[in-house]
Amino acid sequence: MTNAFVHTLELRLSAEKKPYGPVFDIYVDGTNLLDSITAFEAKHTDTIAGAYAPYLTRQDAEGLLQTFPGGLTPYACNCGEPFCWFLTCKISVDYGFVRWHGWSNPYRDDKAKAKDGLYWRYRDFPELVFEQEAYRAVIEHALARLDHANGK
């Protein structure tokens, strides 16, 4: 385990029901993760940076409670076709901490396209490290809020 900063995760039910709702917005240390991704991608482009919509569904959130390693697609294309444009990360658990790392947009991972400006070096996007018990509590709380909002 690297000496990484421990982050705080928050999941909020997204106000946007389209195109994939109901879904959760992801906040890390009080900042919307999509805003951080948009700022990162803006270093590579001025047209499509952050062109995603939240894609963390109830099923995905439940999956975050399962055994690791695994992966996550927290954002999909804002056009409504999930795999038109999407962002993924790997998830692992080490020594009581959950790590989101290995960020990737498969349409920008080909280093051979760097000369055309089509390679975005996602390894420069920081890994996110969460304390495992707090992480689980946040997810369970978010799922309970979703159930409450749905009258369950």
Disulfide bonds with the S-S distance in Angstrom:
none
